[in-house]
Amino acid sequence: MRCSAFVLFLLTLTVQQAIAAPVESFGDIKLWSGSGANQAALAIDFDGASSTDQALVWGYRWDGDKTVEDMLRSVVANDPRLFTNLGSTFGQFGRSLFGIGYDNNGNGTFSISNPNTDFGSDGIAFSTSGTPGIVANESGDLYFEGFTFGFFELSESFSDPFGVGQYIPASVGISGVVSATETDFLSDGQTAGLTWNDTSAGFVGGKRPENFVAALAIPEPSSFALLCFAGAAFACRRRGKL
């Protein structure tokens, strides 16, 4: 293995090990946003067709009345690795969720193939519609956008969401709009699942998040990793192969 490839391997291994922390309870969630007496979790699964991919989990705390949209926007604004594209207007059924992206390779940069989408400083873009086929520009990063051939399916769990608990289809969208006078708000202890459902081959509902792991900020290298990196870089420099 060339020295430059070995150095990259060390850093990549550090990131991958950090991402793999399983979530079995609310206490295992690492990234929290908001404050208040109530708590809920947001689980995002980027591949509803797979039973082996991992769903990333964030936590949210609040007081008063909040919706899944409030939680999603708070989580995205708090995590520089997470991005979302929302409807620019609040319609009859609330705000549309068009796309979600994640800086999965952990290098601190993220962009998508639609240059007109501006995620802004808080990671949130607003569009009039979703465009199918938009993807992340960097290898390893994740981005899915739809309505036409896919969408993020919302489900809810109120008991043991990371174990044997059942997820039920949400009867409303992320804004929780039931009618002109009624809104379905978050409940303390609830987990909201957003699972990418690819419907290009036909609509099949019922996609749920699986294999929960804690979302993490871009990790700081450990002392051991830094020592290994420094040693490998020095050896490569001496050999003229970096």
Buried (B, 14 or more C-beta within 10 A) or exposed (E): EEBEEBBBEBBBEBBEEBBEBEBEEBEBBBBBBBEEEBBBBBBBBBBBEEEEBBBBBBBBBBEEEBBBBBBBBBBBBBBBBBBBBBBEEEEEBBBBBBBBBBBBBBBEEBBBEBEEBEBEEBBBBBBEEBBBEBBBEBEEBBBBBBBEBBBBBBBBBBEEBBEEEEBEEBEBBBBBBEEEEEBBBBEEBBBBBBBBBBBEEEEEEEBBBBBBBBBBEBBEBEEEBBEBBEEBBEBBEEEEEB
